[in-house]
Amino acid sequence: MKTITIKTDPSSQIDSAIAQAMETLQQGGLVAFPTETVYGLAARADQPASLTRLAQLKQRPVDKPFTLHIGRKSVLDRFVPDLSLLDRQFLNKAWPGPLTVIFQLNQAQQDEVRKSLPDRLIASLYHNNSIGIRLPDHPVACQLLTSSNNPIVAPSANLAGAAPPTCPQDVLEQLNGQIELLLDSGPTRYAGSSTVVKIQGDSMEIVRAGVLDFAVLERMRRVTILCVCTGNTCRSPMAEGIFRFRLAEKLSCPIDQLSEKGYKVMSAGVMAFGGMGATPEAVQASQEMGIDISSHRARLLMADMVNEADFVFIMSSSHYKAVERLSGQAITRTALLAEDEEIDDPVGMSIEAYRQCARHIADGIDRQLEKGLVRWSAEEPS
């Protein structure tokens, strides 16, 4: 066998290279391709003969699955259904990038997978109800993976015991004549392996050190919600309190354990006077819902709060400009809490107006939590 090498630089050659790679994979061949970390070796996960050949080349047991590689985040739902808000937001930050995640599926997730995937594919991809998945940050890898309608697995393109290849010459030194195709994009960006972590419930543990520092990943795996109104004495304090209450209910944990589970909820006002307490009516309306905001103290909205937040929920459209003025990039993370409705300011009004405002806020929060707060990033390819 002769290994064909196709250079993918200039970029005008990528389309024809990907087309040849697709044909090679369809015929059961193996394709070495670049990622930002090391070169991978692709095989179709739905072709047992290809997987057997890949396992023999890598000297691995046939029943030990290889890492699934995907080209867009939305594909993940097929293989790991019902991701938590914490994990979904974490992957929105970390992917695409030099991170491999091993997902340990719970019973409900396992049941969903069995409904949607054939048994043969499950056997090829999962091991002890877990699956390893990687979304590389490289244009050739992305196009290769998104061009396939079938799942692709890919270990590093080296023989067992050898160092993972970081340039096409390394691949050829080890695999020339043993694989059909090499997509040559020159040296990899990081010249090192991806970090591997395992996620199970609230916990995340490192399996293999790599390009990404684990401390950085731990900081990424947090969800910060910022509620914004005008004075931070009425609407946003009630929203902060109700958000904490509802999140704790959803996570089946005490409110004071939200931080341990990776969640932070805060509030601020675009014209707040720091240190002021919540209005007596806001405290009472919240208390009637079983929520204590009596210790709240107003904070002026600052750029660092906006930049820290994963979600910025404003009470009225007039708050958009204040957020944008502090951080233009945050606008993509900013939305009306009640979606297409504004929540009127009850300041100076009766306790009944506060009760109605609190109910409006609670309804908006329930809708946001029901839809999981977040879908995959807006730049996600369709």
C-alpha positions as CSV (number, residue, x, y, z in Angstrom):
1,M,0.0,0.0,0.0
2,K,1.2,3.5,-0.8
3,T,0.2,6.3,1.6
4,I,-1.0,9.3,-0.4
5,T,-0.1,12.7,1.0
6,I,-2.2,15.8,0.1
7,K,-1.1,19.2,1.2
8,T,-4.0,21.4,2.5
9,D,-2.1,24.6,2.1
10,P,-3.2,26.8,0.3
11,S,-6.7,26.5,1.6
12,S,-8.1,26.3,-1.9
13,Q,-7.0,22.7,-1.9
14,I,-8.9,21.7,1.2
15,D,-12.2,20.9,-0.6
16,S,-10.6,18.4,-2.9
17,A,-8.6,16.9,-0.1
18,I,-11.6,16.5,2.1
19,A,-13.5,14.9,-0.8
20,Q,-10.7,12.3,-1.2
21,A,-10.7,11.7,2.6
22,M,-14.4,11.0,2.6
23,E,-14.0,8.5,-0.2
24,T,-11.2,6.8,1.6
25,L,-13.1,6.5,4.8
26,Q,-16.2,5.2,2.9
27,Q,-14.1,2.5,1.5
28,G,-12.8,1.5,5.0
29,G,-9.5,3.3,4.8
30,L,-7.6,5.2,7.5
31,V,-6.9,8.9,7.1
32,A,-4.3,10.9,9.1
33,F,-5.4,14.5,9.7
34,P,-4.2,17.6,11.6
35,T,-5.7,19.0,14.8
36,E,-4.3,21.9,16.8
37,T,-2.6,19.5,19.2
38,V,-1.4,16.3,17.3
39,Y,-2.2,14.5,14.1
40,G,-5.1,12.1,14.5
41,L,-6.0,8.9,12.6
42,A,-9.6,8.8,11.4
43,A,-11.8,5.7,10.9
44,R,-15.5,5.3,10.4
45,A,-17.1,4.2,13.7
46,D,-19.9,2.4,11.9
47,Q,-17.5,0.1,10.0
48,P,-16.3,-2.8,12.2
49,A,-13.6,-3.8,9.7
50,S,-12.1,-0.3,9.9
51,L,-12.2,-0.3,13.7
52,T,-10.6,-3.7,13.8
53,R,-7.8,-2.5,11.5
54,L,-7.3,0.6,13.6
55,A,-7.2,-1.4,16.8
56,Q,-4.6,-3.7,15.3
57,L,-2.5,-0.8,14.1
58,K,-2.6,0.8,17.6
59,Q,-2.3,-2.5,19.4
60,R,-5.4,-1.9,21.4
61,P,-8.1,-4.4,22.4
62,V,-11.0,-4.3,19.9
63,D,-13.5,-3.8,22.7
64,K,-11.8,-0.6,23.9
65,P,-13.4,2.3,22.1
66,F,-11.5,5.2,20.5
67,T,-12.4,8.8,21.1
68,L,-15.2,10.2,19.0
69,H,-14.3,13.3,17.1
70,I,-17.0,15.8,16.2
71,G,-17.0,19.0,14.1
72,R,-19.7,21.0,15.8
73,K,-21.1,21.2,19.3
74,S,-24.7,20.4,18.4
75,V,-23.7,16.9,17.4
76,L,-22.9,16.2,21.0
77,D,-26.6,15.9,22.0
78,R,-26.9,12.8,20.0
79,F,-24.2,11.0,22.0
80,V,-24.6,12.6,25.4
81,P,-28.3,13.7,25.7
82,D,-29.6,16.0,28.4
83,L,-26.4,17.7,29.4
84,S,-26.6,19.8,32.5
85,L,-26.5,23.6,32.2
86,L,-23.1,23.5,34.0
87,D,-21.6,21.1,31.4
88,R,-23.2,22.7,28.4
89,Q,-21.9,26.1,29.4
90,F,-18.4,24.6,30.2
91,L,-18.2,23.2,26.7
92,N,-19.4,26.4,25.1
93,K,-16.2,27.9,26.6
94,A,-13.8,25.0,26.1
95,W,-14.8,23.8,22.6
96,P,-13.5,23.8,20.0
97,G,-10.1,23.4,21.6
98,P,-7.5,21.1,23.0
99,L,-9.8,19.2,25.3
100,T,-11.0,15.6,25.3
101,V,-13.9,14.9,27.6
102,I,-14.9,11.5,28.9
103,F,-18.6,11.6,29.8
104,Q,-20.0,9.2,32.3
105,L,-23.6,8.7,31.4
106,N,-26.3,8.4,34.1
107,Q,-29.2,5.9,33.7
108,A,-31.5,8.4,32.0
109,Q,-28.9,9.4,29.5
110,Q,-28.1,5.7,28.8
111,D,-31.8,5.0,28.1
112,E,-31.9,8.0,25.7
113,V,-28.8,6.7,23.8
114,R,-30.3,3.2,23.4
115,K,-33.4,4.7,21.9
116,S,-31.5,6.7,19.3
117,L,-28.4,4.8,18.4
118,P,-28.1,1.2,17.0
119,D,-26.6,-1.4,19.3
120,R,-23.5,-1.9,17.0
121,L,-22.7,1.8,17.2
122,I,-23.1,1.9,20.9
123,A,-20.7,-1.0,21.3
124,S,-18.2,0.8,19.1
125,L,-18.3,4.1,21.0
126,Y,-19.2,3.5,24.6
127,H,-17.3,1.6,27.4
128,N,-18.8,1.0,30.8
129,N,-21.5,3.6,29.9
130,S,-18.9,6.3,29.2
131,I,-17.8,7.9,25.9
132,G,-14.7,10.1,25.1
133,I,-15.4,13.0,22.7
134,R,-13.2,15.7,21.2
135,L,-14.0,18.8,19.1
136,P,-10.7,20.0,17.6
137,D,-9.9,23.6,16.7
138,H,-8.5,23.2,13.3
139,P,-10.1,24.1,9.9
140,V,-9.1,20.9,8.2
141,A,-10.2,18.7,11.1
142,C,-13.5,20.7,11.4
143,Q,-14.3,20.3,7.7
144,L,-13.4,16.6,7.7
145,L,-15.6,15.9,10.6
146,T,-18.6,18.0,9.5
147,S,-18.4,16.6,6.0
148,S,-19.2,13.1,7.3
149,N,-22.7,11.9,8.0
150,N,-21.2,9.0,10.0
151,P,-19.4,9.2,13.3
152,I,-15.6,9.3,13.1
153,V,-13.2,8.0,15.8
154,A,-9.6,9.0,15.9
155,P,-6.7,8.2,18.2
156,S,-3.3,9.9,17.7
157,A,-1.6,8.9,14.4
158,N,1.3,6.9,15.9
159,L,2.2,3.3,16.6
160,A,1.8,2.0,20.2
161,G,4.5,3.3,22.5
162,A,5.6,6.1,20.1
163,A,5.2,9.8,20.7
164,P,2.0,11.4,19.1
165,P,3.0,13.1,15.9
166,T,3.0,16.9,15.7
167,C,4.0,17.2,12.0
168,P,3.3,15.2,8.9
169,Q,6.9,13.8,8.8
170,D,6.3,12.2,12.1
171,V,3.2,10.4,10.7
172,L,5.0,9.1,7.7
173,E,8.0,7.9,9.7
174,Q,5.6,5.6,11.6
175,L,2.7,4.8,9.3
176,N,3.9,5.2,5.7
177,G,2.5,2.3,3.8
178,Q,0.1,1.3,6.6
179,I,-2.6,4.0,6.0
180,E,-4.2,5.2,2.8
181,L,-4.1,9.0,3.2
182,L,-2.4,11.8,5.0
183,L,-3.8,15.4,5.0
184,D,-0.7,17.5,5.4
185,S,-1.2,20.9,7.1
186,G,2.3,21.3,8.5
187,P,3.2,21.4,12.1
188,T,0.5,21.5,14.7
189,R,-0.2,24.7,16.7
190,Y,0.4,23.4,20.2
191,A,2.7,20.4,19.4
192,G,1.3,18.6,22.5
193,S,-1.6,16.4,23.4
194,S,-5.1,17.5,24.4
195,T,-6.0,17.6,28.1
196,V,-8.3,14.7,29.0
197,V,-10.9,15.1,31.8
198,K,-13.7,12.9,33.0
199,I,-17.1,14.4,33.9
200,Q,-19.5,12.6,36.1
201,G,-22.3,14.6,37.8
202,D,-20.9,17.6,39.5
203,S,-17.4,16.3,39.5
204,M,-14.6,16.7,36.9
205,E,-11.3,14.9,37.3
206,I,-8.2,15.0,35.2
207,V,-7.3,11.8,33.3
208,R,-4.3,13.1,31.3
209,A,-2.4,16.4,31.6
210,G,-2.2,18.3,28.3
211,V,-2.2,21.7,26.6
212,L,-5.0,23.1,28.9
213,D,-4.2,23.6,32.5
214,F,-6.7,21.9,34.8
215,A,-7.1,25.0,37.0
216,V,-8.2,26.9,33.9
217,L,-10.7,24.2,33.1
218,E,-12.1,24.3,36.6
219,R,-12.6,28.1,36.3
220,M,-14.4,27.5,32.9
221,R,-16.7,25.0,34.5
222,R,-18.8,27.5,36.4
223,V,-22.0,29.3,35.5
224,T,-22.4,33.0,36.5
225,I,-25.8,34.7,36.2
226,L,-26.1,38.4,36.5
227,C,-29.5,40.1,37.0
228,V,-29.6,43.8,36.1
229,C,-32.1,46.6,36.8
230,T,-31.9,50.3,37.4
231,G,-31.3,50.9,41.1
232,N,-30.7,47.3,42.3
233,T,-33.2,47.7,45.1
234,C,-36.3,46.2,43.6
235,R,-36.4,44.0,40.5
236,S,-32.9,42.6,40.3
237,P,-32.6,41.7,44.0
238,M,-35.8,39.8,43.7
239,A,-34.6,38.2,40.5
240,E,-31.3,37.2,42.2
241,G,-33.1,35.7,45.2
242,I,-35.7,33.8,43.0
243,F,-32.9,32.5,40.7
244,R,-31.0,31.1,43.6
245,F,-34.2,29.5,45.0
246,R,-35.2,27.9,41.7
247,L,-31.7,26.7,40.9
248,A,-31.4,25.1,44.3
249,E,-34.7,23.4,43.7
250,K,-33.6,22.2,40.2
251,L,-30.3,20.9,41.6
252,S,-31.9,19.4,44.7
253,C,-29.4,21.2,47.0
254,P,-29.5,23.9,49.7
255,I,-29.1,27.4,48.4
256,D,-25.8,27.8,50.2
257,Q,-24.3,24.9,48.2
258,L,-24.9,26.5,44.8
259,S,-21.3,27.8,44.7
260,E,-19.9,24.3,45.4
261,K,-21.9,23.0,42.5
262,G,-20.5,25.6,40.2
263,Y,-23.2,28.3,40.1
264,K,-23.1,32.0,41.0
265,V,-26.0,34.4,40.9
266,M,-25.5,38.1,41.5
267,S,-27.3,41.4,40.7
268,A,-26.5,45.0,40.1
269,G,-28.1,48.3,38.9
270,V,-27.1,50.6,36.1
271,M,-27.8,53.7,38.4
272,A,-27.4,52.0,41.8
273,F,-26.1,53.8,45.0
274,G,-23.9,51.2,46.6
275,G,-24.9,49.9,50.0
276,M,-28.6,50.6,49.9
277,G,-30.8,47.7,51.0
278,A,-33.7,46.2,49.0
279,T,-37.0,48.1,49.5
280,P,-39.2,46.9,52.3
281,E,-41.8,45.9,49.7
282,A,-39.3,43.8,47.7
283,V,-38.2,42.1,50.9
284,Q,-41.8,41.4,51.8
285,A,-42.8,40.1,48.3
286,S,-39.8,37.8,48.3
287,Q,-40.5,36.6,51.8
288,E,-44.0,35.6,50.8
289,M,-42.4,33.3,48.2
290,G,-40.1,31.8,50.9
291,I,-37.1,33.8,49.8
292,D,-35.0,36.1,52.1
293,I,-33.3,39.1,50.5
294,S,-33.2,41.2,53.6
295,S,-29.4,41.2,53.7
296,H,-29.1,42.5,50.1
297,R,-27.0,45.6,49.4
298,A,-27.1,47.5,46.1
299,R,-24.2,47.4,43.7
300,L,-23.4,49.6,40.7
301,L,-23.1,47.6,37.5
302,M,-19.4,47.4,36.6
303,A,-17.5,46.1,33.6
304,D,-15.9,43.2,35.6
305,M,-19.4,41.9,36.6
306,V,-20.5,42.0,33.0
307,N,-17.4,40.3,31.7
308,E,-17.6,37.6,34.4
309,A,-21.2,36.7,33.6
310,D,-22.2,33.9,31.4
311,F,-25.8,35.2,31.3
312,V,-26.9,38.8,31.8
313,F,-30.6,39.1,32.4
314,I,-32.0,42.6,32.2
315,M,-35.5,43.8,33.2
316,S,-36.1,46.3,30.5
317,S,-34.7,47.1,27.0
318,S,-33.2,50.4,28.3
319,H,-30.6,48.4,30.2
320,Y,-29.1,47.0,26.9
321,K,-27.2,50.2,26.3
322,A,-25.7,50.2,29.8
323,V,-24.4,46.7,29.3
324,E,-23.1,47.4,25.9
325,R,-21.3,50.5,27.1
326,L,-19.4,48.4,29.7
327,S,-18.7,45.5,27.4
328,G,-19.8,45.3,23.8
329,Q,-19.1,41.6,23.6
330,A,-21.5,40.9,26.4
331,I,-24.5,41.9,24.3
332,T,-24.6,38.4,22.8
333,R,-25.0,37.1,26.4
334,T,-27.6,39.6,27.4
335,A,-31.4,39.1,27.2
336,L,-34.6,40.3,28.7
337,L,-35.4,38.0,31.6
338,A,-39.0,37.7,30.5
339,E,-37.9,37.2,26.9
340,D,-40.0,39.5,24.7
341,E,-41.6,41.4,27.7
342,E,-40.3,44.1,29.9
343,I,-40.7,43.8,33.7
344,D,-41.9,47.2,35.0
345,D,-40.2,48.9,37.9
346,P,-42.5,48.8,40.9
347,V,-40.5,51.4,43.0
348,G,-42.8,53.7,44.8
349,M,-45.9,51.5,44.2
350,S,-48.0,49.3,46.4
351,I,-47.1,45.9,47.8
352,E,-49.5,44.4,45.3
353,A,-47.4,45.9,42.5
354,Y,-44.3,44.3,44.0
355,R,-46.1,40.9,44.3
356,Q,-47.1,41.1,40.6
357,C,-43.5,42.1,39.7
358,A,-42.1,39.1,41.7
359,R,-44.5,36.7,39.9
360,H,-43.5,38.2,36.5
361,I,-39.8,37.7,37.4
362,A,-40.5,34.1,38.7
363,D,-42.3,33.3,35.5
364,G,-39.4,34.6,33.4
365,I,-36.9,32.6,35.4
366,D,-38.9,29.4,35.2
367,R,-39.0,29.8,31.4
368,Q,-35.3,30.4,31.2
369,L,-34.5,27.3,33.4
370,E,-37.0,25.2,31.4
371,K,-35.2,25.8,28.2
372,G,-31.8,25.2,29.9
373,L,-30.8,28.9,29.7
374,V,-28.5,28.2,26.9
375,R,-28.2,26.6,23.5
376,W,-25.0,26.1,21.7
377,S,-23.1,29.2,20.7
378,A,-24.6,31.5,18.1
379,E,-21.6,31.0,15.8
380,E,-22.3,27.3,15.7
381,P,-22.5,26.1,12.1
382,S,-25.9,24.9,11.0
